Amino acid sequence: MAHATPTRPTTSGAIVELRVHGVSGAGADQVLNRPHVHQVAGDRSGGFFRPRPGYPDSTGTDGVTLEAYRWSDLPSGTAVRTLSLVFLLPFMLCNVALWMRPADTVSTRGFMALCRVLALTLTALYVLSIVGVALDLIAWRCMDTPSCLAGRSWLSWLGGRPPGLRLGVLALVPVAAIGIVWWLGARPSHSFDAFRTPTTPASKHRLSAVGQWDGEPLVGRLRSVHVAAAFATLSGSLLAARASQHSSWVMVILLAATGAVLLTCLVLVTVVASIDRTDPSPRVDGVCRGLRTIACGLTMLVIVHIVISPAPWPQGGSLPGYDAIVAWLFVSQTVLVVVLGTLVIWRRGDGQHRSPLRALGAPVFMTISAGLAVAFSAELVYRVADLLDRNGTTADGLETSPPLAYKWAIFGFFLAVVTALLVAGLVTRMTRRERMRAARAIVAADFPHAPPQAADRLRRVEQAVARARFTENLEPLSVVYACLAALGLATSVLGLLQLRPGKVVQRYVGVPEGMVNFLIGSGSYVIAAILLGLVVGGIFAYRTAQFRRYVGVLWDLGTFWPRAAHPFAPPCYAERAVPELAKRITYLVEQGHCVLLAGHSHGSVLLAATVLQLPTRITDRVALLTYGSPLGRLYSRLFPAYADEPALCEIGERVGWRWINLWRDTDPIGGWIFAAHRPGKAETLTGPAATVDRRLTDPQDVVPPPSDSVPPPILGHWPCESQEAFAEAVRELTRRLRREHRTTG
């Protein structure tokens, strides 16, 4: 661990330019554009760096003191944590969906209740997938079949034992799986002395709450509830299997207790408002921990009962009750997603008139989350079934076919992915002409006197602009995919009717049953490929800076928001980064400095949340420079209740409109905040907000400069600290800070 050394200001009243990088994960030397840096605060996961004194060019534009905050290891870190992000992706998307509600239009309590119940279903699905592998496929089917046990010493030790004993022993596998996610969810984030704002927050806007609160009390309660629900799901699966051939007063008591635990979990996440308290509440905390303890003990009792019960068990087939439980869970998820979408559309009001799809982020992300969770679960069961299966049905009648609900889920997922890709290709084709027309107009206005020999370079710039404008099409495409995924999830109800996909499609569509089965198998391999791609992408995203620019935004977006829906989602790095930034800025101002905050890409989002937390006495000595910022282009669409226009205007007001935002037409992520200011187009926006955005021409030219043999590069989303436009923005903001506070450099 790097040891931080206290920083003593060299000159009272100096201006500190504090740079915060984006998702690129650049080193402090790259952010500061200085080869020799040293750490002045923080640790190796997140720290503040400055150029080493005594080296040439150790100060910034007009002599400002340079400082960088490096936070890239907070959401990433080791390969183990990176892989956990991949496999916890459904939980993360579910958690993000909670923060996507429309502004001031949806019943907050009802919206949160639906999101949290859906989060509970994801936990139950996680447990059921392990139950399907350990109890259904291995303990119930394989261990009762000699041909399946042949050559598998790791299974044969329980072969021929009573079904109750096999189920009881193998039930320890889902118990261990629950323990793993329990442990992952309970792992503390990076230790730090949190800077907590006063009891009365500086801003009443919701974005200021990100990173301001200590989320551990809420996460701890949700974690206890989800662990209880997970153990109750395992207990219910075992009891459903036992109840198919046996009933007694013990069974009735255990079933009633299991149902009571599940009902209590639902009540806690939907009705009890005090679960959201961000301070310790002994009574609520005790109830949640007590429920978790009861659920754990109940599962142990159920396992013991399953092992010692002398009643006979049914023979053959799948684990009794398992198929129905899986199918009903899928049906429940479908109904909840539909209700959530209906609630959002019905209550979104007129505040979303600029974009009819803007309010649909929550149901879209929740549907994608549920679809991925179902796909991952089905793939796990299918792959183990293939491992156990030997050329289909074995000689002694072993059938390893997964539940029909999983077959329908994979079939629906495959069709949704293929259809979405076809629609994306069609939309790309249909919008290409319009995007290219707009790109040509932009490039023509930027380079009106380009020589004929620059025609090829002009064409490349036009293509870059056209590709960047495709981001606007991702919104309707995601809605289309979510609708298809929800429809595929809804087909799981056919599994309850014991209808097979092949027979249904052949009867009503005319496609041969063999073709449908081939598509189901192909869908399984598509899911496996997606999982492998996520694993490889997750590793390379945190090991290769260039690759991280394309896929790292997903992880940083998901882990920016506190865990308020699903406690097994990856930890929120904003709970450290935002208070740490606020504490550092406050320290610098109290030492007599003025602070120029410069944030690239997602760094600008961190700074926006930080500015809303700072008291007025601090923001009076702060200016803001953002570049490649997704605040206006992405966050205002995805999170309308947290990054809407009032929040952005409040940020400007708090810094006295000492705010400049630099953006490029070639950037697929960043954009303007208030006004585009493209050449030749009149802006209707007036007031101080109209002065914030500054458009950068990219590239700077389409012909090589006299000192070079190649033309300037197309930068797109890359930072611009080395460009003259950035230096000019720094000069303007520092002049305003000096003039308004009469400081001396």
SULFENQUI-V143112 format. One record per run of one state. SS is the DSSP state (H for helix, E for strand, L for the rest). FROM is the first residue (numbers start at 1). TO is the last residue. If there is no record, write none. Layout:
BEGIN
<<SS/FROM/TO> <SS/FROM/TO>>
END
This chain:
BEGIN
<<L/1/14> <E/15/20> <L/21/27> <H/28/32> <L/33/36> <E/37/42> <L/43/46> <E/47/51> <L/52/60> <H/61/63> <L/64/64> <E/65/70> <L/71/71> <H/72/75> <L/76/78> <H/79/87> <L/88/88> <H/89/98> <L/99/107> <H/108/144> <L/145/145> <H/146/149> <L/150/152> <H/153/156> <L/157/162> <H/163/186> <L/187/205> <H/206/209> <L/210/215> <H/216/243> <L/244/248> <H/249/270> <L/271/272> <H/273/276> <L/277/281> <H/282/308> <L/309/321> <H/322/347> <L/348/348> <H/349/352> <L/353/357> <H/358/388> <L/389/403> <H/404/446> <L/447/451> <H/452/490> <L/491/492> <H/493/496> <L/497/500> <H/501/508> <L/509/512> <H/513/541> <L/542/544> <H/545/560> <L/561/573> <H/574/590> <L/591/593> <E/594/600> <L/601/601> <H/602/613> <L/614/615> <H/616/619> <L/620/621> <E/622/627> <L/628/630> <H/631/638> <L/639/644> <H/645/654> <L/655/658> <E/659/664> <L/665/687> <H/688/691> <L/692/692> <E/693/696> <L/697/723> <H/724/741> <L/742/745>>
END
